[in-house]
Amino acid sequence: MLPQAFCEKMQTLLGEEYPQFLAALERPRAVGLRLNPLKLRFGREEDPETLSGELAGFGLSPVPWEKTGYYYDPGTRPGLHPFHDAGVYYLQEPSAMAPAALLDPKPGERVLDLCAAPGGKSTQLAGRMKGRGILVCNEINPGRARILSSNVERMGIANALVLNEHPARLEQRFAGWFHRVLVDAPCSGEGMFRKHEAAFTDWSPETVEMCAGRQAEILDSAAAMLRQGGRLVYSTCTFSPQENEGSVDAFLRRHPEFSLVSVSAPWFAPGRPEWTEEGREELQRCFRLWPHRLRGEGHFAAVLEKTGDPGDAPREREVRRWDLAPGSALPKPVSQLMKELCVRLPAGRSVVFGDKSFWAPEDCPELGGLRVLRPGLELAEIRKDRAVPAHALALYSGDGPSLLDLDPEGEEILRYLQGQTLPCSGSGWTLVRTGGFSLGWAKTSAGVAKNHYPKGLRRP
């Protein structure tokens, strides 16, 4: 079923390894999940091994290149477990965990995921940042940007901005501003042939050519937004030398201020400079993830560094102040709600978009004129003189004065996820949890918890 032109190309490239490569594509693909460190901070040790013990029924085994990544038994279907709804983990193909691990952001840094949908790598970066710094997640496609925003919400991330912009527009706004940039570029998708049928039905040599041109434009914008001394990771899910070593080689020729970084990653094969015109030896520092050499799909990654003194970076921009919220003051109904729910917010600033209140990261840049889907943590919807807590706030929060803890294996959790009412003592806004992890809101009165789980997320 593979395209004939693709098979001929791979046979030429791989030679004696080609039969092993074909055999790997016939085997069942490896599936993985990545635990969410942001969810481990509530009443648990931060060591992911603590949580993996609770999920022993999924048959977990470690993914070597990501400390929070695990292979799972596909027959266990963790996507149907309530912990998935609670953002305890993200289902992610194991090889796709490599680029964010190679970028290795630190808490407090400014990080950009330039081609971020559906959000796997963004949420992985957020886990490493531990809620500190600013994570900008951008996606040019509006529909995919909404999916990205939903996944950022589900994982309880407070310090992320979700944008729906062209990279060239961001380049004009954020020149030299980010410490680290991830470009998981749109590509011909050859590494996903085993996972998505559309990947090989849509493939052609012309597609490869088109993708390489698009990747060059995106990389140039990414380079402009990286500060001196910063790290850029370029990745694809294709085998094509033109889109991999070829794109990196062309980028280095256009940008002599960049060089490939030598990073220890013994699980991955080196790049193949001989598959480019000039055969630049430095390209051996790139990484290739082959499905016949590891448990995962085909991927490519390159770690690049921008030379120069970080102290020469442009001055940080002022934070724009929106609508009803000068400085860091919350609108009065929202402030009252936060006190009622005993929510402790991280350092940040209040932002109001229409009738919605958000809490933006402390050093949030000015966002006026950009298409913004999520300027930080959504707190509440303002309805005249009162505020209704946002679903995002429930997924971020882990505790409160009124709690309803449901057994993740019981019948009540399914009833909640279906939008049904539940018996509950107490009154007022109640945080619903499962296995100790926050899941959503209910409004309790007269022994009944009225369900506020979002209708769009409810199970049939």
C-alpha positions in Angstrom: 0.0 0.0 0.0 3.0 2.3 0.3 3.6 4.7 -2.7 6.0 3.1 -5.2 8.1 6.3 -5.5 8.6 6.3 -1.7 9.6 2.6 -1.6 12.2 3.2 -4.3 13.6 6.2 -2.6 13.9 4.4 0.8 15.5 1.4 -0.8 18.2 3.6 -2.4 18.8 5.4 0.9 18.8 2.4 3.3 20.4 -0.3 1.1 20.8 -3.4 3.2 18.7 -2.0 6.0 15.6 -1.6 3.7 14.1 -5.1 4.4 14.3 -4.4 8.2 12.7 -1.0 7.6 9.8 -2.6 5.6 9.3 -5.3 8.3 9.1 -2.7 11.0 6.2 -1.0 9.2 4.3 -4.2 9.2 4.5 -4.6 12.9 1.9 -3.2 15.3 2.9 0.4 16.2 4.1 1.3 19.7 1.7 3.6 21.7 2.6 5.8 24.6 1.4 8.2 27.2 3.2 10.9 29.0 2.4 11.7 32.7 1.6 15.3 33.5 4.1 16.7 36.2 1.7 19.6 36.8 -0.9 17.2 38.2 1.6 15.5 40.5 2.0 18.6 42.6 -1.2 18.0 44.6 -0.7 15.7 47.5 1.8 13.5 45.7 5.6 13.3 45.2 6.8 14.8 42.0 8.5 11.5 41.0 6.4 10.1 38.1 7.1 6.6 39.3 4.6 7.3 42.2 1.8 7.8 39.7 2.8 5.1 37.3 2.2 2.6 40.1 -1.4 3.7 40.2 -1.7 3.0 36.5 -0.2 -0.4 36.6 -3.2 -1.8 34.8 -2.1 -0.1 31.6 1.1 -2.2 31.4 3.5 0.7 31.5 7.1 0.5 30.5 9.5 3.5 30.3 10.2 5.5 27.1 14.0 5.9 27.3 14.2 9.5 26.0 11.4 11.1 28.1 11.4 10.7 31.9 7.6 11.1 32.1 6.9 8.9 29.0 5.7 5.3 29.0 4.6 2.7 26.5 1.3 1.2 27.3 -0.7 -1.9 26.3 -3.1 -0.7 23.6 -5.7 -3.2 24.8 -6.1 -1.2 28.1 -7.4 2.0 26.3 -6.2 4.7 28.7 -8.0 7.3 26.7 -11.3 6.1 28.2 -10.1 6.3 31.8 -11.3 9.3 33.9 -7.6 10.2 34.5 -7.4 11.2 30.8 -10.3 13.6 31.3 -8.5 15.0 34.4 -5.3 15.7 32.4 -3.2 13.2 34.4 -1.6 12.1 31.2 -1.4 12.9 27.5 -1.6 10.1 24.9 1.5 10.7 22.7 3.4 8.6 20.1 6.7 7.8 21.8 9.0 9.2 19.1 7.1 12.5 19.2 8.3 12.9 22.7 11.9 13.4 21.5 11.8 17.0 20.2 10.5 18.7 23.4 13.0 16.6 25.5 15.8 17.8 23.3 14.6 21.4 23.6 14.8 20.9 27.4 13.2 24.2 28.6 13.9 25.4 32.2 11.4 27.0 34.6 11.3 30.8 34.2 12.3 30.9 30.5 10.3 32.3 27.6 9.5 29.4 25.3 7.8 29.3 21.9 6.2 26.2 20.2 5.7 27.7 16.8 3.7 24.9 15.1 2.0 23.5 18.2 -1.3 21.7 17.4 -2.6 19.4 18.7 -0.6 20.2 21.8 1.4 17.1 22.7 4.8 18.9 22.6 3.4 22.1 24.1 2.0 20.2 27.1 5.3 18.3 27.4 7.2 21.6 27.5 4.8 23.0 30.1 5.6 20.1 32.4 9.3 20.8 32.2 8.7 24.5 32.9 6.8 23.6 36.2 4.4 26.6 35.9 7.1 29.2 35.7 8.0 31.4 32.8 5.9 31.9 29.6 5.0 29.3 27.1 3.6 30.6 23.8 1.8 27.9 21.8 1.0 29.0 18.2 -1.0 27.3 15.5 -1.8 28.9 12.1 -4.8 26.7 11.4 -7.9 28.0 13.3 -9.6 24.6 13.8 -6.3 23.0 15.0 -5.6 26.0 17.3 -8.9 25.3 19.1 -7.9 21.7 19.7 -4.5 23.0 21.0 -6.3 25.3 23.4 -8.5 22.5 24.7 -5.5 20.3 25.4 -3.6 23.2 27.2 -6.7 23.6 29.3 -7.1 19.9 30.1 -3.5 19.6 31.3 -4.0 22.4 33.8 -1.4 24.8 32.4 -1.6 28.3 33.8 1.4 30.0 32.1 0.6 29.3 28.4 -0.7 31.7 25.8 -2.4 30.1 22.8 -2.2 32.1 19.5 -3.6 31.6 16.0 -1.1 33.5 13.9 1.2 33.2 10.9 4.9 32.9 12.0 5.8 36.0 10.0 3.4 38.1 12.1 4.9 36.8 15.3 8.4 37.6 14.0 7.5 41.2 13.8 6.3 41.3 17.4 8.8 39.0 19.2 12.2 39.6 17.6 15.0 38.2 19.8 12.5 37.5 22.7 12.5 33.8 23.3 15.0 31.7 25.2 14.0 28.5 23.3 11.9 27.8 20.2 10.5 24.5 19.0 9.7 24.1 15.3 7.9 20.8 14.8 7.4 21.7 11.1 4.6 20.7 8.8 6.1 17.9 6.6 5.3 15.1 4.1 4.5 12.8 7.1 6.4 9.7 5.8 7.1 8.7 9.4 3.3 8.5 10.0 2.4 6.1 7.2 1.8 3.3 9.7 -0.4 5.6 11.9 -2.5 7.6 9.5 -3.7 6.4 6.1 -4.0 9.9 4.8 -0.3 10.3 5.3 0.5 8.0 2.4 -2.6 8.6 0.3 -1.7 12.3 0.1 2.1 11.7 -0.3 3.9 12.6 -3.5 7.4 13.9 -4.5 5.8 17.3 -5.1 4.5 17.3 -1.5 8.0 16.8 -0.3 9.2 19.8 -2.4 6.3 22.0 -1.2 7.0 21.1 2.5 10.7 21.9 2.2 9.9 25.4 1.0 7.4 26.0 3.8 9.8 24.7 6.4 12.4 27.3 5.3 10.0 30.2 5.8 9.0 28.9 9.3 12.6 28.4 10.3 13.6 31.9 9.2 10.8 33.3 11.4 11.9 31.1 14.3 15.5 32.2 14.0 14.4 35.9 14.2 12.5 35.3 17.4 15.2 33.5 19.3 17.5 35.5 21.5 21.3 35.2 21.3 22.5 32.2 23.1 19.1 30.5 22.7 18.2 27.0 21.6 16.1 26.1 18.6 14.9 22.5 17.9 13.7 21.7 14.4 11.8 18.4 14.0 9.7 16.5 11.5 7.9 13.2 11.3 9.3 12.3 7.8 12.2 10.4 6.4 12.9 12.7 3.5 16.5 14.0 3.4 15.2 17.1 1.6 13.0 18.1 4.6 15.5 16.9 7.2 19.3 17.2 6.7 18.6 19.3 3.6 16.4 21.8 5.4 19.0 22.1 8.2 21.9 22.5 5.8 20.0 25.2 3.9 19.1 27.0 7.1 22.8 27.0 8.3 23.8 28.5 5.0 21.2 31.3 5.4 22.0 31.8 9.1 25.7 31.5 9.9 25.0 32.7 13.4 23.6 29.3 14.1 25.4 26.0 14.7 24.3 22.4 15.4 24.7 21.4 19.1 26.2 18.1 20.1 23.6 16.5 22.5 23.9 13.1 24.0 20.9 11.0 22.8 22.2 7.4 22.5 18.8 6.0 21.5 18.8 7.8 18.2 20.8 7.3 15.0 22.9 10.2 13.7 22.0 12.4 10.8 23.2 11.5 7.3 25.2 14.3 5.7 25.9 12.1 2.7 22.2 12.6 1.7 22.8 16.3 1.1 24.6 18.0 -1.8 27.5 19.4 0.2 27.8 16.6 2.8 28.4 19.0 5.7 29.9 16.8 8.4 28.3 18.8 11.1 24.9 17.3 10.1 25.9 14.1 11.9 24.8 15.9 15.0 21.2 15.7 13.8 19.0 12.8 15.0 17.0 10.2 13.1 14.5 8.0 14.8 14.0 4.8 12.7 11.1 2.5 13.3 13.3 -0.6 12.8 15.8 0.7 15.4 13.5 1.7 18.3 9.9 1.4 19.5 8.4 4.4 17.8 7.5 6.0 14.4 9.9 7.8 12.1 11.1 11.2 13.3 14.0 13.7 12.8 15.4 16.3 15.1 18.2 18.9 15.1 19.3 21.0 18.0 20.6 24.4 17.0 22.1 27.3 19.0 22.2 31.0 18.1 25.6 32.5 18.9 26.0 35.7 20.8 25.8 37.2 24.2 22.3 36.7 25.8 22.7 40.1 27.5 22.4 41.7 24.1 18.8 40.6 23.7 16.2 43.4 23.1 14.5 45.0 26.0 11.5 43.1 27.4 8.1 44.5 26.3 5.5 46.1 28.5 2.5 44.1 29.5 -0.7 45.5 28.0 -3.6 46.2 30.4 -7.0 45.1 29.3 -10.5 46.3 30.0 -11.6 46.1 33.6 -8.3 44.9 35.0 -5.6 47.6 35.6 -2.4 46.1 36.9 -3.0 42.8 38.7 -6.4 43.6 40.1 -9.1 41.1 39.4 -12.7 42.2 38.6 -14.7 42.3 41.9 -17.0 39.3 41.1 -14.0 37.2 40.1 -12.0 38.3 43.2 -14.9 37.3 45.4 -15.1 33.9 43.7 -11.4 33.2 44.1 -11.7 33.9 47.8 -14.8 31.6 48.0 -12.9 28.8 46.3 -9.6 29.4 48.1 -7.7 29.4 44.9 -4.1 30.5 45.1 -3.0 32.0 41.8 0.6 32.1 40.6 2.4 35.4 39.9 0.6 37.0 37.1 -1.8 39.7 35.8 -5.5 40.0 35.3 -6.8 40.1 31.8 -10.5 40.4 30.7 -11.6 39.4 27.2 -15.3 40.3 26.8 -17.1 38.5 29.6 -14.2 36.2 30.4 -11.6 36.7 33.1 -8.1 35.3 32.6 -4.9 35.2 34.7 -1.9 35.9 32.4 1.7 35.1 33.2 3.5 37.8 35.1 5.8 38.9 32.2 3.2 38.4 29.5 4.0 40.5 26.4 1.7 43.0 24.8 -0.8 41.0 22.7 -2.9 43.7 21.1 -3.6 43.0 17.4 -2.9 39.3 17.6 -5.4 36.4 17.3 -5.4 35.1 20.9 -7.4 32.1 21.9 -6.0 31.8 25.5 -4.0 34.5 27.2 -3.2 32.4 30.3 -5.4 30.6 32.8 -9.2 31.2 32.3 -10.7 31.9 35.7 -14.4 32.7 35.2 -17.2 34.0 33.1 -18.5 37.3 34.4 -22.3 37.5 34.5 -23.3 41.0 35.7 -22.5 41.1 39.4 -21.4 37.4 39.7 -18.8 35.1 38.3 -19.0 31.4 37.2 -15.8 29.4 37.6 -14.2 28.2 34.3 -13.6 24.6 33.6 -9.9 25.5 33.1 -9.8 26.7 36.7 -11.1 23.3 38.0 -8.4 21.5 36.1 -5.7 23.8 37.4 -7.0 23.7 41.0 -6.4 20.7 43.2 -8.2 21.6 46.5 -11.0 23.8 47.9 -13.5 24.2 50.7 -16.1 21.9 49.1 -14.9 18.7 47.4 -16.7 15.7 45.8 -14.2 12.8 45.4 -15.3 10.0 43.1 -13.9 6.6 42.6 -12.2 6.4 39.2 -13.6 2.9 38.8 -17.1 3.6 40.1 -20.4 4.3 38.5 -20.7 7.9 39.9 -17.7 9.1 37.9 -19.3 8.0 34.6 -22.5 9.7 35.6 -20.6 12.9 36.2 -18.8 12.7 32.9 -22.2 12.2 31.2 -23.5 15.4 32.8 -25.9 13.9 35.4 -26.5 15.2 38.9 -25.0 13.5 42.0 -25.8 13.4 45.7 -23.5 15.7 47.7 -23.5 17.4 51.1 -22.6 21.0 51.5 -23.4 24.0 49.4 -22.0 26.3 46.8 -19.3 25.5 44.2 -17.9 22.1 44.6 -14.7 20.8 43.0 -15.2 17.3 41.6 -12.2 15.0 41.8 -11.3 11.5 40.9 -8.4 9.6 42.5 -7.4 13.0 44.0 -7.2 14.7 40.6 -9.5 17.7 39.8 -12.0 17.1 37.0 -14.7 19.8 37.0 -17.3 21.8 38.9 -20.7 21.1 40.4 -23.0 23.5 42.2 -24.3 21.9 45.4 -27.6 22.7 47.1 -30.0 20.7 49.2 -27.9 17.5 49.0 -27.7 17.6 45.2 -24.7 18.5 43.0 -25.8 20.1 39.8 -23.4 19.1 37.0 -21.3 21.9 35.4 -19.1 19.6 33.3 -18.9 21.2 29.9 -21.5 19.9 27.5 -19.0 19.6 24.7 -16.8 17.2 26.7 -19.6 15.0 28.1 -19.7 11.3 27.3 -22.7 9.7 25.6 
